Amino acid sequence: MTDFDVVIAGAGPTGLLLACELRLGGVEVLVAERLTEVDETVKAMSVNTPSATALDRRGFFPTLAAIQERAMERFRRFRAERGEDLSQPPKFAGHFAGIPLDAAYLDPDDPAWADTGRADQVGLIPQAELERVLAARARELGVAIRRGVEVTGFEEDGDGVTVRLAGARAGGGYDVSGAGGAEAEAGAVEAGEGGVVRAGWLVGCDGGRSTVRKLAGFGFPGTPPEITGYQAVADMTGTEALGSGWDTTATGTYAHGPMPGRILTVEFDGPPADRTTPITVAELQDSIRRVTGVQVTVESVRTVTRFTDNCRQASDYRKGRVLLAGDAAHVHSPFGGQGLNLGIGDAVNLGWKLAAVVRGWAPPGLLDSYTAERHPIGAWVLDWTRAQIALMRPESHARALREVLTDLTRTVDGTTYLVKKISGVWQRYDLPGDHPLVGGSAPDLELADGTRLADHLHTARGLLLDLADDPKLRARAQGYDDRLTVLTAACPARPGLAALLVRPDGFTAWATDADGDAGEGGEPAEAALERWFGTPHALPETPDTPTRRPHDRP
């Protein structure tokens, strides 16, 4: 007997999206979050292409477009306040180690941008706004969210996990009054109610200092931090001499904008002695002045956080009935908002697989493929952020190398390479089959009826897309109607493509062309169905028609 199928520790974007995915899969979910409300601390400012695609596939595109428009309005206000010409749109395509990338050098015809659909229309999505949207969707789907409580312990056995919850202390966390820590501590309140719940599974989405990870004993190897960074939204005077965007100085790196009051600084003086110590106005102001060389005065602070480049990754993302996702599984410097994007990828990869296990149709090894597929991408991100730290160091060797890379960014090949990496369009999983589409994010095909492939993934089911009106193919999908949508459609733009099998996370598991070519080493459709969607359920027998199962060839 369980109270919930899954308990998720943490209601950040990763935990909330995972909860939505599980509910779409028919799973009962409890999310426990120590904070009593959405964390408004300024964090990631954007989502990459895989994240925007994943969210579009769940029907979030109109909401994301509205969020981006509000963010763009703040950006326009920031530029207007600085006297910039608003008739000239910026050509910023991202940055690498604080080196701005000029979109004028981007190759728009690179095949990596093909078939991304509407995902390339949204990107400027602040994390706190995304978190509010995901929380609302989770409640609509029936997710139980308990705020003001946190996981303090658990016991796992062969049948499930007994999870202990306790009321969490909720407060400002940061002192921005200039008066030290007393006021912040005095503002803390007891929130939420504790207790014990029984669940089949526990997932730690509780951040870089994850309690779940520590209690479960996951290995967490990596490299120690060497920077202290601050990111804030503040009311400041004397900012006229600050540059817009990213800038590197003799003492560090800073970013100013893209919204009024936003400032970020990076100093290579080692990590803070205690990251939990409240941040004072004076501490933030001193860092801004040291890095920028400008005598900025911080009048007040709306939100502020410290960060480091502590770079670590769990050795495995699963131990028995306990799993990790998001920052609980990997931490690194925040440059480029890669942590938010990694967490979104973790959630959509894990959600359908764990739901399949709970519902009883998961094929052998499906849940273990979560670590196998996501761990390499996490490892790549850690190295990508380490490389940026190496280039940002304020010492002669790093600065010389930085000049070389800056020259490369002034070429089409250099900028296109870096933007492809930052945008995430390179991401693939090592799946069986050699068809060029297998293992990659499914192309957002525009179908003859005016819909797109993404429109048919809103319910987080698999999709068998029959583009050749093949009754034999559709017959092989009988018995999967509880986990797979079979759609017959036409795609005029891709006449050579006959069929796709798309997993619930939107990645192509199998494909074949009109000439029957599934690529060298490609497996038949029924084998791919059983690999990813398990054994089909029994079909009803009729006196005149024998049951046909997917592996029975017509």
N, C-alpha and C positions, 0 to 999 in steps of 0.2 A: 504494500500500500504506500502510495506517495501523495504528497500534497501538490507537487508540480512535477512535470516531466523534467524540466530544466530550471536551475537557478543560475542567474547571471549576476555576477558581482560587478557593478559599475554601469551607470547610465550616461556615459559619454556617447559620442556618435557610434563607436564600434558596438557597444553593448546594446544600444537601442535598435540599430539596424539588424543586429543578430536576432534580437527578440522579434522583430517584424518578420524576418525570414522564417523563423521557427513557427510563428503563429500561422503564416501562410502555408506551412507544411503540416498544420493540424496538431501542433504541440502546445501543451499548457506551460506557460513561462512566468516566472517571477524575476523581476529585476530589483536588486537592492542597491541603493545609492546613498552614500553618506551625506552628500549635499542636499539641502532642502529645496534647492531651485537650480535652474540651469546656470552653469558657471559662465559668467560674462567676461572672464579674463581674456584679453586678446591673445589668440593663438594662431592657428593656421588661417590664412586669408583666401585660400583657393583650393579647388579640387582639380585633379588631373583627368586625362581622357578616360582611363578605365573606371574611375569613380563616377564621373558624369554619365558614362554609358550605363553602369550598374544602376544608378538612380533613375535614369530615363527608363530602363527596363522594368521598373516598378511603378511607373506612372508619375514620377516627381518632376518631369521636365517643366510644366507650366509654373510650378512653385519655384524651381531653381531660377527660371528666367526672371521672375519677379524679384527674387532676392538679389540677383546680379544687377538688375536695373537700379535698385536702391543703393547698392554698393558703388555703382558707376556714378550715381548722383553725388555721393559723398566724395568720390574722386574728382569730379568736375568742380565741386566746391573747393576742394583742396587746391586745385590748380588755379582757380579764380582768385583765391586769397593770396596766391603767390604772384599774381599778375601774368600768368602764362596765357598764351594765345589759344583759346579753346577751339578755334576753327581748325587747328592743326592737331589731329588725333595723335596720341603717343604711339610709338612703334616698339614698345617694350614687349619682348617675347619671353621674358623670364630672366633668370640670372644664374650664374654658376660661380660660387665663392664670392658673391657680390660683384662679379663682372657682368654688367648689363648685356643682354642679348638683343640685338636690333632686328626687328622683324623684316626689315628691308633685305636682310641676307638670308631669309628663310626660303627654301625651295618649295613652292606651293604644289608642285607636281610630283613630289616624292610619293611613291606608292604607299608609304606608311599612313598617309592621311586618308586614303581611300576607304569608303564604306564605313566611316565613323558616324555617319548620320548627324543627329542633332547635338551630339556630345560636344562637338567643337564650337557650339554656340554659347556654352555656359562654362564658366571657370572661376569667376570672382565670387566665391561663396564663403563668407566668414563662418568659422566653425560653430560659434554660438548660435547663429541663425539656423544652420543645418541641424543642430542638436534640438532646437525647439520644434522644427518640422518633424523630425523623426520621433520625438516624444509624443506629438499629437497623433501621428500615424499609429504608433504602438498602442495608444489607448483606444483608438478606433478599432483596432484588430482584437482587442480584448486582453492585451498584456497587463499583468498585475505589476505596477511600479510602486515600490515602497521607498520613499525618500526619507532621509534622516536616519537611516539604518545602514550598518555595514556588516560584512561577513567577518567574524572574529575567530572562527574555527570550524572544522568539519571532521567527520569520520566517514571513511569510505569502506564499503563491504562489497560483496559480490553482486548484490542486488540494487545498490544505489548509494546515495550520499546523504548523511544527516548533517545539515548545515546550521550552525549557530549564528544568530544575528543579534546585534546589540545596538541600542540607540547611539547615534554618532553626535559628536559635538560639531555644530555648524556655526560658522561665523565668517567675518570678513577675511581672516587668514592673513592679510597684509595690512600693515599700518601705514597709511599714506597721510597721516596727520602731522608727521614730523615730531611726534611726542614720544616715540619709542613704542614698545609692545604692549603697554598696559591697556590702552584703549581698545586695541583689537581683541585682547583676551577678555576684557570686560564685556565686549559685545557678543561673545559666544553664548549660545544657548543649547540646552539639551533638546534634541529633536528625535522623533520617531520612537518606535517601540521594538524591543528585541523579541527573542523567542527562538524556537527550533522548528525547522521545516525539513521535511523528507522529500528528496528528489531523486530522479534517476541519474542526473548528470549535473555537474557544476562547471561553469565556465568563468574564468577570471578575465574580466575586461576592466580591471580596476587600476590601470595605469602603470607607469614605470616603476613605482615602488609597491607593486602588487602584493597584497596580503595573501591571496590565493597561491601565487607562485611560490612565495617563501614557505608557507605552511606545507605545500605539497612536495617541496624539496626539488623543484626543477633546477637543473644546472643553468647558470646564467653567465657564461664566459664572455669576455670582451676586452676592451681597452679603456683605461681610466681617462677622466676628463682633464682638459688643460685650459679651458676658457670659463669665464663668467659672462653671461649675457643678460641683458634686460630688454624687455619689450613692454611698452606702456602706451596708453592713450592719456594724454595730459594736456592741461592748459599751460602754455608756455609763452614767454616773451623773449625777444632777441633771436628769433629763429630765421630772420631774413637772410642771414649769411649761410644757413644750412643749404646743402644741395637737396634736390628732389630725387627720390629713389635711393639706390645703393651708392656708397662712396667709401673709399679706403684711404686711411690716413697713416701717418707714421706710427700711431699708437694703437690702431685697431680698425674696425669696420663699423659703419652705421648705416641705417636705412631710415629715411624720413618720408612719410606718406605710406600708402596712397590715399589716406583719408585724414582729415584735419586732426592734429594732435598726436598722430601715431609716430612713435620713435622706437628704434631698436639699436642697441649698442653691443659690441663684442670686444672684450679685452682678454689678452692672453696672459693673465696673471694667476692662473690656476683656478680651481673651482672655489666657490664660497665655502667658508668653514661650516656653515649650517644653512642649508637651503630653506629651512622652515622658519628662520628668523624673519620677522616682519620687515618689509622694505620701507624705509623712510623716504620722504621727499628729498632730503639732503643726499642720501645714498644714490638715488636715481640721477639727481642733478649733477653730482660730482662725476659720475660715469659719463654723462653726456658731454660735459665740459672737457674731460680728459681725452675722449675719443675724437670729438669734433674739433676741438680747439676754439670753439665759439662759446662765449659767455652767456649761454642760455639760462634763463631763470624759470624754474618750474613753480608755477603758482599753485596748482592743485593737480591731483591725479585721479582719473576716473577708474583706471584698471592698470595693474602692473604685475609682472611676473619675472622671476629669474629663470635662467636655463643654463645648462652646460652641454658639453659634447660627450658625456658619458655614453659609451657605445657598446651595447651588449645584446645578446640574443639567446633565448632559451634553446637548449640543446635539442629539445623535442617539444612539440606543442600539445602533447597528450601524455598523461600518466593515468592509466586505468580509466576511471570515470571523471577525471578532472582534465579540463582543456584550458588553453590560454589563447587570447586573441588581442590584437591591438598592441598598445604600449606595454601591456603585461608580458607580451612575448618578445618584444624588441624595443630598445631605446637607442636614441642617437640625437645628434644636434637637429634643431627644427628647421634648418634652411630648406626652403622650397615646400614646406608643408607636407613632407613625405610621410610623417607619422599618421596624419589623418587619412591619407590615401592608402597606406598599408593596412590600416585598421578596417577601412571599408572593404578592401579586397579580401581580408581575412573573414569578415562577417558573411559576405555572399558566398564564399567558398565553403565555409563550415556549416552555414545554416541548413541548406538542403540535405547535406550528408548526415548531420546529426538528427534531423527530422526523420530521415529514412530509417535510421537505426531505431529511433523511438517507435515509429509506426510499424516496424517489423519487416520492411521490404528491402532493406539495404543488402546489396551483394557483399560477399566476403572482401575485406580489405578496404571498403569504401571510406570508412572514417579515418583510416591510417593515411589515405591519400591526401588528407588535409595538410599534414606536416610535409609530406613528400612534395606537394605542389607549392605551398606557400613559403616554406623555409628558404629555398634558394632565392626567391624574390626579396625576402627580408634581408638576407645576407648581402645581396647586391646593393640594397639601399644603404646598409651600414657602410660599405666600402665607398659608395658615392659620396656620403657625407664626410667620411674621413678624408677623402681626396680634397674636399673643399676646405676643411680645416687646415690641411697642409699648405694650401695656396694662400690662406688668409693670414698666416703667421707674419708678424712684423719683424722679419729678419731678412738678411740680404739674399740668401739662397732662394727662399720662397718668393720674394719680390721679383727676382730675376725670372723664375719660372712663370710667375704671373704675367709678366710682360710677353713672354712667348705665347701663352694661352690667349692673351688679349688679342694678339695679332691674328691668331687662328679664328677668333670669333668675328673677325672682319672679313671672313670668306663665307661663301654660300655653304660649302661642305662643312666647315667648322660649326657654324651656327645651327645648321640643320641637324647635324649629329647630336649636339648638346640638347636642342629642343626636343628631339625625338626621345632622348633618354629621360629628360625631365617630365615630358608629357605622359610617359608610360606606355606609348603605343607599341613598344618592343616586347611587352610582356606576353609570354606564352607558357603553357604547361607541356611537359614531355608526355604526350599521350600516344597510344598505339595508332599506327597508320601514317602514311606518307603523303596523303593528300595535302596540298598547301594550306588548306583551311583548318585542318585538324590540329588542335592544341591552342589555337588562337581564339581571341574574342570573335564571336560570330559577326559577320558583316551585317550592318543594319540595312538589309535589302529593302528597296522600295517595291512593293508588290502591285500587281495590276489593279487591285481594288482600291488603291490609294493609301493603304495601311503600310506600316513598316514592320520589319521583323520584331523590333523592340516592343511594339504594341501588343504582341502576342505572348509576352513573357511577364505580364503584370502579376499573375497569380503564382509565380515562382514554381511552375511546373516545367518539366522538360517539353521540348517541341520537336516533333518530327515534321519537317517541312518538305512536302512532296511537290516539286516543281515540274514534274513530268507526267502528272496524273497517272501514277503507277499503282493499279489495284493490288498487285503482288506485294509491293512494298508496304502498303497500308495493312494488308492481311497479316504481315509479320509483326505488326504492332498491336494486334489484338491481345487483350489481357493486361494492357498497361494503362487503361483508361483512368485509373485512380491516381496516376502520377505523370502522365504524358498526354499532351495535346497533339493530335494529328491534324495537320492543316494542308489541304491541297490548294495551291495557288500558282499564279504565273509571275515571273519576274522578267519583263522584257529586256532589262538592262544586262541580264546574265543568262543568255539563252543556252550556254554550254553547261550550266550547273543543273543537275537533276534532282538532288536531294541533300538535306542537311539534318543531322541529329544534334540538337542543341541542348546542353545540360541546363538545369535551372539557373545556374550562375552565369549563363550566357556564353559559355565556351563551347566550341565545336568539338563534338566527340566522334563524329563520323560524317563523311561527305562522299558524294560520288558525282561524276560528270555524266553528261548525256550519252557519252560513248561507253558508259559502264565502268570507267576508270576511277577506282578509289585510291589510286596511288600504289606504289610498290609496298608490299607488306600490309596493305589495307585489309581489314577484316570485314566479313559480311555484316549486313545490317543487323541480323538477329544476334550475332556475337556482341556487337557494340551495345545493343539494347540490354542484354543480360549483364554485360560488364558494368554498366552504369545504372541500370534500373532494376536489376535483380530478376528473379523468376516471375513470369507473368501469373496473374491469378487465374484460377480455373474458369474456363468459359462454360456457359450453360449448355448442356447436351439437349438436342432435339431429336425426335424419332427419325427424321429424314436427313438431318445434316450432322455429321460427326464434328466434334470439336476440332478446330484447327489452331494449333499453338504456333507462336512465332518461329520455332525452329523447324516446323513441318513445311517443307517446300510445296507450294501448290502444284 
